[in-house]
Each structure stands twice: as C-alpha cells, then as structure tokens.
Amino acid sequence: MNTIKLFLIFLLPVIFSRNVLSQEIHPGLIDPRILSSELKHQGNIVKAFMWNENLSENYILYCETDVYDSGTDMPDGKNKEFYIYYYIVQNGETNLMWKINDFVKDCEFDLETHFINEALTVTDLDENGIKEIWTMYRFGCKSDVSPWPLKLIMYEGNEKYAIRGETRDYAQSYNKEEDSPKKTDVKLKNADGRILEYALNLWKKNNIPVSE
C-alpha cells in the first residue's frame, strides 16, 4: 500500500504539469493608451491584448488604417489595410516576433474588417514547449448578406498555419454542426493531429453567419 501511495505522489505532479502545458491561455484585453511606444505598428490600434509568461510580457495588437480612396482609376473605390502584431517584452528588450498584413482594395460597397476576440487563444497542444497563437478575422467588400471572407491564422514560433474560407451563409439555415467553405493549408493538414483538430473546431465555432 505504501508503494502505491508513493507512486501516486510522484505521478500527480506529472499529470498536473501536462495539463498546465496544454491548457488554453486567453490573453486579456488592455487599454492601447498604456502601451509603450516601443511597440511599433502601422495604422491605428483597434484592440490590444496581453498575457504574462516565462517572465515576459506578450502583446497582440490588432491594427487597421483609415479607409482611403483607391485613386483616379476607380473614383468610388475604397481601400483599407489591417495588421496583427505579436511582441515579446523581456528584460527591458522589445522584440517583434511576427506580423500579419492583409487588406481590402477597390471596394465600392460595404467594406469591413473585424477581428474575432473569442478566437484569440494561446496553446501548446503538441506539448513541444513552443506556444501556438491562434487568431481569426473576417474582411471584405460586399453589398448583401452573402458570406464574408474569413481567415484563421496560427503561428507556432515562426511557422505559420492557415485556414481560408468564408463565414456560414446567413440566408441558409446552418446549424452549429455544419461548416462553411474553407481551404486548409497543407502544412496544417500535416501538423500534429491535436493541432489540426483544434483548428477545425475553432473554425467551426467562429464561422457564424453575419447579417450585416
């Protein structure tokens, strides 16, 4: 009996550490006005998020430019660019780890860019000690209730993974178990099965129909 108790005492910390390692982190929303000027960015900060890990401060910035004219070739066209930045601040040093840049160009109808807060998560699903950072956004130009273009982007270190597609069709009676058109990149298809499963579930959870 004592041998069994001793075994369980040593086993429990191992189980707990595996659980902590693979759990989700949901970065907290913070006021962009308190950010250091060292966090360089293009456009205006729409949302800023932060979490602490390994004695470092981690920041995600969602930024977008003002809408601007396309030019003389398309006098009614509008453009907009948007960015996602990931910074780490540690020991007084600020380092940009990666940046996403996307855009809508020559839009003559309704132009939208929308960052999906609920999709921003940090995981280590394959338990290799390198965090996966997940983000999703929809964007586009349209004049009806048809689906919006939608992207899921995940970085694990410097490696980028993606699903590209669109939101579910508002005009149809989709339920939560149905999906929308999408293309999963080859790198993600070949990733650890836990990562691929999480990506597909995150996509399905956040590809909700949008009526506006």
SERO-4910 file (N, C-alpha, C, O; in steps of 0.05 Angstrom, whole numbers):
BEGIN
 pado doro    nc1    nc2    nc3   cac1   cac2   cac3    cc1    cc2    cc3    oc1    oc2    oc3
  Met    A     17    -24      0      0      0      0     17     25      0     11     44    -15
  Asn    A     39     26     16     56     49     17     69     54    -10     73     77    -18
  Thr    A     76     32    -24     88     34    -50     69     48    -69     78     65    -85
  Ile    A     43     41    -68     23     52    -86     20     82    -80     19     98    -98
  Lys    A     19     90    -54     16    118    -46     40    134    -56     37    156    -66
  Leu    A     64    122    -53     88    136    -62     88    141    -92     95    162   -102
  Phe    A     78    120   -107     76    123   -136     57    145   -144     63    161   -162
  Leu    A     35    147   -130     15    168   -137     25    195   -130     19    214   -145
  Ile    A     40    198   -109     52    224   -101     70    234   -123     69    258   -130
  Phe    A     86    217   -135    104    225   -157     89    228   -183     97    245   -200
  Leu    A     67    213   -187     52    214   -213     36    239   -215     34    250   -237
  Leu    A     23    249   -193      5    271   -195     18    297   -205      5    310   -222
  Pro    A     42    304   -197     55    328   -208     59    326   -238     57    346   -253
  Val    A     65    302   -248     69    298   -276     43    303   -292     43    316   -312
  Ile    A     21    291   -281     -5    295   -294    -12    325   -294    -21    335   -315
  Phe    A     -8    338   -272    -15    366   -269      1    383   -289    -10    401   -302
  Ser    A     27    378   -292     44    394   -309     36    390   -338     37    409   -354
  Arg    A     28    366   -346     19    361   -373     -7    377   -379    -10    388   -401
  Asn    A    -24    378   -359    -49    393   -362    -44    423   -365    -55    436   -382
  Val    A    -27    434   -348    -20    462   -349     -7    469   -376    -13    490   -387
  Leu    A     11    451   -386     25    456   -410      7    458   -434     12    473   -452
  Ser    A    -15    442   -434    -32    441   -458    -57    458   -455    -73    459   -474
  Gln    A    -61    472   -433    -86    487   -429    -86    512   -446    -65    522   -455
  Glu    A   -110    523   -450   -112    547   -465   -106    572   -448   -112    572   -424
  Ile    A    -93    591   -460    -90    618   -448   -106    637   -464   -105    637   -489
  His    A   -123    653   -451   -139    673   -464   -127    701   -457   -132    710   -435
  Pro    A   -112    713   -475   -100    739   -468   -121    760   -460   -143    760   -471
  Gly    A   -113    777   -442   -132    797   -432   -132    822   -449   -111    831   -458
  Leu    A   -155    834   -452   -158    859   -467   -148    882   -450   -154    884   -427
  Ile    A   -131    899   -462   -119    922   -447   -124    948   -462   -130    947   -486
  Asp    A   -121    970   -448   -124    996   -460   -100   1003   -477    -77   1004   -467
  Pro    A   -103   1007   -503    -80   1013   -520    -64   1038   -512    -41   1041   -518
  Arg    A    -77   1056   -496    -64   1081   -489    -41   1076   -469    -25   1094   -465
  Ile    A    -41   1053   -456    -20   1048   -436      5   1034   -448     24   1029   -435
  Leu    A      3   1028   -474     25   1013   -487     50   1030   -491     48   1054   -495
  Ser    A     72   1017   -489     98   1030   -494    101   1038   -523     90   1025   -541
  Ser    A    114   1060   -528    120   1069   -555    138   1050   -570    142   1053   -594
  Glu    A    151   1032   -555    169   1012   -568    153    991   -584    164    977   -601
  Leu    A    127    990   -580    110    971   -595    102    985   -621     80    995   -623
  Lys    A    120    984   -640    115    998   -666     93    985   -682     90    960   -681
  His    A     78   1001   -696     56    989   -712     48   1009   -734     53   1033   -732
  Gln    A     35    998   -755     23   1014   -775     -7   1016   -770    -19    998   -759
  Gly    A    -19   1038   -778    -48   1042   -774    -54   1048   -745    -37   1054   -729
  Asn    A    -80   1047   -739    -90   1053   -712    -94   1027   -696   -104   1007   -708
  Ile    A    -88   1026   -671    -93   1003   -654   -123   1001   -649   -134   1019   -636
  Val    A   -135    980   -658   -163    975   -653   -168    960   -627   -185    967   -611
  Lys    A   -151    940   -622   -152    924   -598   -124    916   -590   -107    912   -607
  Ala    A   -119    914   -564    -93    904   -554    -98    884   -532   -116    886   -516
  Phe    A    -81    863   -533    -83    841   -513    -56    835   -501    -35    840   -514
  Met    A    -56    825   -477    -31    819   -463    -34    795   -445    -55    790   -433
  Trp    A    -12    779   -443    -10    758   -423     19    756   -414     37    762   -429
  Asn    A     23    746   -389     49    742   -378     57    713   -379     40    695   -374
  Glu    A     81    708   -387     91    680   -389    121    679   -389    134    695   -403
  Asn    A    133    661   -373    162    658   -372    177    684   -367    196    690   -381
  Leu    A    167    699   -348    179    725   -340    180    745   -363    196    763   -363
  Ser    A    161    743   -382    159    761   -404    130    771   -407    111    758   -398
  Glu    A    128    795   -419    102    805   -426     97    800   -456    114    807   -473
  Asn    A     74    789   -463     68    783   -490     44    800   -499     24    802   -485
  Tyr    A     47    812   -523     27    830   -533     17    823   -561     34    816   -578
  Ile    A     -9    823   -565    -20    821   -592    -34    848   -597    -51    857   -582
  Leu    A    -28    860   -620    -40    885   -628    -56    881   -654    -46    870   -673
  Tyr    A    -81    889   -653    -98    889   -677    -99    918   -687   -109    935   -673
  Cys    A    -90    922   -711    -89    950   -722   -101    951   -750   -103    932   -764
  Glu    A   -111    975   -757   -121    980   -783   -118   1009   -791   -117   1027   -774
  Thr    A   -115   1014   -817   -113   1041   -827   -141   1053   -830   -161   1039   -829
  Asp    A   -142   1079   -833   -167   1092   -841   -173   1083   -870   -155   1075   -885
  Val    A   -198   1085   -877   -206   1080   -905   -195   1102   -922   -197   1126   -915
  Tyr    A   -183   1095   -945   -173   1116   -964   -181   1109   -992   -187   1086   -999
  Asp    A   -181   1129  -1009   -190   1127  -1037   -171   1110  -1053   -147   1110  -1049
  Ser    A   -182   1095  -1072   -166   1078  -1089   -150   1094  -1110   -128   1085  -1118
  Gly    A   -160   1117  -1118   -146   1134  -1137   -163   1140  -1161   -187   1133  -1162
  Thr    A   -152   1152  -1181   -167   1162  -1204   -178   1140  -1221   -198   1144  -1235
  Asp    A   -165   1116  -1222   -175   1094  -1238   -202   1083  -1228   -217   1071  -1244
  Met    A   -207   1087  -1203   -232   1078  -1191   -241   1099  -1170   -236   1096  -1146
  Pro    A   -254   1120  -1180   -260   1143  -1162   -277   1136  -1138   -276   1150  -1118
  Asp    A   -295   1115  -1140   -312   1108  -1118   -300   1085  -1101   -312   1077  -1081
  Gly    A   -277   1076  -1109   -265   1054  -1094   -251   1062  -1068   -240   1084  -1066
  Lys    A   -253   1044  -1048   -241   1049  -1022   -222   1027  -1015   -226   1004  -1022
  Asn    A   -201   1034  -1001   -181   1015   -992   -178   1016   -961   -184   1036   -949
  Lys    A   -169    993   -950   -163    992   -922   -143    970   -917   -146    948   -928
  Glu    A   -124    975   -900   -104    955   -893   -106    949   -863   -113    966   -847
  Phe    A    -99    924   -856   -100    917   -828    -77    898   -821    -67    884   -838
  Tyr    A    -70    898   -795    -46    885   -786    -51    871   -759    -67    880   -743
  Ile    A    -36    850   -754    -35    837   -728     -5    834   -721     10    823   -736
  Tyr    A      2    844   -697     30    843   -688     32    826   -662     14    826   -645
  Tyr    A     54    811   -661     60    797   -636     87    806   -626    107    802   -639
  Tyr    A     87    818   -602    111    827   -589    116    812   -563     98    805   -549
  Ile    A    142    809   -557    150    799   -530    168    821   -518    187    830   -531
  Val    A    162    828   -493    179    846   -478    191    831   -454    176    821   -437
  Gln    A    217    830   -453    231    815   -432    258    828   -427    273    835   -445
  Asn    A    264    831   -401    289    843   -392    294    869   -405    317    876   -413
  Gly    A    273    885   -408    276    912   -420    279    913   -450    281    934   -461
  Glu    A    278    890   -463    280    889   -492    253    882   -505    238    865   -495
  Thr    A    247    896   -527    222    892   -541    228    880   -568    244    891   -584
  Asn    A    216    857   -574    221    842   -599    195    836   -613    177    825   -601
  Leu    A    195    843   -639    172    836   -656    177    807   -665    197    801   -678
  Met    A    158    789   -659    161    761   -665    150    754   -693    161    739   -708
  Trp    A    127    766   -699    115    763   -726     94    784   -730     84    797   -712
  Lys    A     87    787   -756     67    807   -764     50    795   -787     61    782   -805
  Ile    A     24    799   -785      5    792   -807     -5    818   -820    -11    837   -806
  Asn    A     -5    818   -846    -14    841   -861    -35    832   -882    -30    814   -897
  Asp    A    -58    845   -882    -79    838   -902    -93    864   -910    -87    886   -899
  Phe    A   -111    863   -929   -123    887   -940   -148    882   -955   -154    859   -963
  Val    A   -164    903   -959   -187    904   -977   -181    927   -996   -176    950   -987
  Lys    A   -183    922  -1022   -177    943  -1041   -200    947  -1061   -215    928  -1068
  Asp    A   -202    971  -1071   -221    979  -1092   -250    971  -1086   -264    960  -1102
  Cys    A   -258    976  -1061   -285    969  -1052   -304    992  -1058   -300   1015  -1051
  Glu    A   -326    986  -1072   -346   1005  -1079   -372   1001  -1063   -392   1014  -1068
  Phe    A   -372    982  -1044   -395    975  -1029   -389    977   -999   -376    996   -990
  Asp    A   -398    958   -983   -393    958   -954   -366    945   -949   -361    921   -956
  Leu    A   -348    960   -937   -321    950   -930   -320    944   -901   -327    960   -884
  Glu    A   -311    919   -894   -309    912   -866   -284    897   -860   -275    880   -876
  Thr    A   -272    903   -837   -251    886   -825   -259    882   -796   -266    901   -782
  His    A   -259    857   -787   -268    850   -760   -250    829   -748   -249    807   -758
  Phe    A   -237    835   -726   -220    816   -711   -238    802   -691   -253    815   -676
  Ile    A   -236    775   -690   -253    759   -673   -240    754   -646   -222    737   -644
  Asn    A   -248    769   -626   -235    767   -600   -235    738   -589   -215    729   -578
  Glu    A   -258    724   -592   -261    698   -579   -242    677   -590   -236    658   -577
  Ala    A   -232    682   -614   -214    663   -627   -185    666   -618   -169    648   -622
  Leu    A   -178    688   -605   -150    693   -597   -144    676   -573   -153    682   -551
  Thr    A   -128    655   -577   -120    637   -556    -91    629   -559    -79    631   -581
  Val    A    -79    620   -537    -52    611   -537    -52    582   -525    -64    577   -504
  Thr    A    -40    564   -540    -40    536   -531    -12    523   -535      6    536   -546
  Asp    A     -9    499   -525     15    482   -532      4    454   -535     10    436   -519
  Leu    A    -12    450   -556    -26    425   -559     -8    401   -564    -14    379   -555
  Asp    A     14    405   -579     33    383   -584     54    381   -562     71    363   -564
  Glu    A     52    398   -541     69    396   -518     99    395   -524    114    380   -513
  Asn    A    107    413   -543    135    415   -550    148    439   -538    171    445   -544
  Gly    A    133    454   -521    145    478   -508    144    503   -525    152    524   -516
  Ile    A    133    501   -549    131    525   -567    101    531   -569     85    515   -578
  Lys    A     93    555   -561     65    562   -560     53    565   -588     66    575   -606
  Glu    A     28    557   -591     13    563   -614     -5    587   -608    -19    587   -588
  Ile    A     -4    607   -625    -20    631   -622    -41    632   -644    -33    632   -668
  Trp    A    -66    632   -637    -88    629   -656   -103    656   -658   -108    669   -638
  Thr    A   -110    664   -683   -125    688   -687   -143    684   -712   -136    669   -730
  Met    A   -166    698   -712   -184    696   -735   -195    725   -741   -198    741   -723
  Tyr    A   -201    729   -766   -213    755   -773   -229    751   -799   -223    734   -816
  Arg    A   -249    768   -802   -264    768   -828   -261    796   -840   -256    815   -826
  Phe    A   -264    797   -866   -259    821   -880   -271    819   -908   -277    797   -918
  Gly    A   -274    842   -922   -284    840   -949   -300    865   -957   -301    885   -943
  Cys    A   -312    862   -981   -327    883   -993   -352    871  -1006   -349    855  -1024
  Lys    A   -375    878   -997   -399    867  -1009   -424    885  -1004   -422    904   -988
  Ser    A   -446    878  -1017   -469    896  -1015   -495    880  -1007   -517    890  -1011
  Asp    A   -491    856   -997   -514    839   -989   -508    823   -965   -488    828   -951
  Val    A   -524    802   -959   -519    786   -935   -504    760   -942   -505    740   -927
  Ser    A   -490    760   -964   -474    736   -972   -451    733   -952   -445    752   -937
  Pro    A   -438    710   -951   -417    705   -931   -393    724   -934   -387    734   -956
  Trp    A   -380    730   -912   -356    746   -911   -331    728   -914   -331    705   -903
  Pro    A   -310    736   -928   -285    722   -927   -275    720   -898   -278    739   -882
  Leu    A   -263    697   -891   -255    691   -864   -228    677   -864   -223    660   -881
  Lys    A   -211    684   -845   -185    671   -843   -179    663   -814   -185    678   -795
  Leu    A   -167    640   -811   -155    631   -786   -125    629   -791   -116    615   -809
  Ile    A   -110    643   -774    -81    643   -776    -70    634   -749    -78    644   -728
  Met    A    -51    615   -750    -38    606   -725     -8    606   -730      2    598   -751
  Tyr    A      7    617   -710     36    616   -710     45    598   -688     36    600   -665
  Glu    A     64    580   -694     78    565   -674    108    572   -678    121    562   -696
  Gly    A    118    590   -661    144    601   -666    143    618   -691    126    636   -693
  Asn    A    160    612   -711    160    627   -736    144    612   -758    142    621   -781
  Glu    A    132    589   -751    117    573   -771     88    583   -772     75    585   -751
  Lys    A     79    588   -796     52    598   -800     34    576   -811     42    562   -829
  Tyr    A      9    574   -800    -11    555   -809    -37    570   -814    -42    591   -802
  Ala    A    -53    561   -833    -77    577   -840   -100    559   -850    -96    538   -862
  Ile    A   -124    570   -845   -148    561   -859   -160    586   -871   -163    607   -858
  Arg    A   -168    585   -897   -180    607   -910   -207    599   -922   -209    577   -934
  Gly    A   -227    616   -919   -253    609   -929   -273    631   -925   -266    654   -932
  Glu    A   -296    625   -915   -317    646   -911   -335    638   -888   -336    615   -880
  Thr    A   -350    658   -878   -369    653   -857   -392    636   -868   -396    634   -893
  Arg    A   -407    624   -851   -431    610   -859   -451    629   -872   -452    653   -865
  Asp    A   -467    619   -890   -486    636   -905   -510    643   -887   -524    626   -877
  Tyr    A   -514    669   -884   -536    679   -867   -563    671   -878   -582    667   -863
  Ala    A   -565    669   -904   -590    663   -917   -599    634   -915   -622    628   -921
  Gln    A   -581    617   -906   -587    589   -903   -589    581   -874   -578    594   -856
  Ser    A   -603    559   -869   -607    550   -841   -586    531   -831   -591    508   -826
  Tyr    A   -561    541   -829   -540    525   -819   -544    520   -789   -553    538   -774
  Asn    A   -537    497   -779   -535    493   -751   -506    492   -743   -488    492   -760
  Lys    A   -501    490   -717   -473    492   -707   -456    469   -716   -431    471   -715
  Glu    A   -468    447   -725   -452    424   -733   -444    425   -763   -427    410   -772
  Glu    A   -456    443   -777   -450    446   -805   -426    466   -808   -420    481   -790
  Asp    A   -414    465   -832   -390    481   -836   -394    500   -859   -414    499   -873
  Ser    A   -374    517   -864   -374    535   -887   -351    528   -905   -332    514   -897
  Pro    A   -351    537   -930   -329    531   -948   -302    541   -937   -300    563   -926
  Lys    A   -282    524   -940   -256    531   -929   -234    515   -943   -239    495   -956
  Lys    A   -209    525   -942   -186    511   -952   -165    511   -930   -155    532   -921
  Thr    A   -158    487   -921   -137    483   -901   -110    479   -914   -108    462   -931
  Asp    A    -90    495   -906    -65    493   -920    -51    466   -913    -57    453   -893
  Val    A    -33    458   -931    -20    432   -929     -5    429   -903     -5    407   -891
  Lys    A      8    450   -895     24    449   -870      7    442   -846     14    427   -829
  Leu    A    -17    454   -845    -35    449   -823    -47    421   -825    -50    408   -804
  Lys    A    -53    412   -849    -63    384   -852    -43    364   -842    -50    343   -832
  Asn    A    -17    370   -845      4    352   -837     14    356   -808     33    343   -800
  Ala    A      2    375   -794     10    381   -767      1    359   -748    -14    341   -755
  Asp    A     10    361   -723      1    343   -702    -29    342   -702    -42    362   -705
  Gly    A    -40    318   -699    -69    314   -701    -84    331   -681   -107    340   -686
  Arg    A    -73    337   -657    -86    353   -637    -88    382   -647   -108    396   -641
  Ile    A    -68    391   -661    -68    418   -672    -89    421   -694   -105    440   -695
  Leu    A    -90    401   -712   -110    402   -734   -138    401   -723   -156    415   -732
  Glu    A   -143    383   -704   -169    381   -692   -178    407   -679   -201    416   -682
  Tyr    A   -159    420   -664   -166    445   -651   -172    467   -672   -191    483   -668
  Ala    A   -157    468   -694   -161    487   -715   -189    485   -727   -203    504   -731
  Leu    A   -196    460   -733   -222    455   -746   -245    462   -727   -266    473   -735
  Asn    A   -242    456   -701   -263    463   -682   -264    494   -678   -286    505   -675
  Leu    A   -241    507   -677   -241    536   -674   -254    550   -698   -269    569   -695
  Trp    A   -249    539   -722   -262    549   -746   -292    546   -745   -307    565   -750
  Lys    A   -301    523   -738   -330    517   -738   -344    535   -716   -366    543   -720
  Lys    A   -330    539   -694   -342    555   -673   -345    584   -680   -363    598   -670
  Asn    A   -327    595   -697   -327    624   -703   -334    632   -731   -331    655   -738
  Asn    A   -344    613   -747   -352    620   -775   -381    625   -776   -395    618   -796
  Ile    A   -392    639   -756   -420    644   -753   -430    662   -775   -415    679   -785
  Pro    A   -456    660   -783   -467    678   -804   -467    707   -794   -471    712   -770
  Val    A   -463    725   -812   -462    754   -806   -483    767   -823   -483    764   -848
  Ser    A   -502    781   -811   -525    793   -826   -519    820   -837   -534    831   -853
  Glu    A   -497    833   -828   -491    860   -837   -465    861   -853   -457    882   -862
***
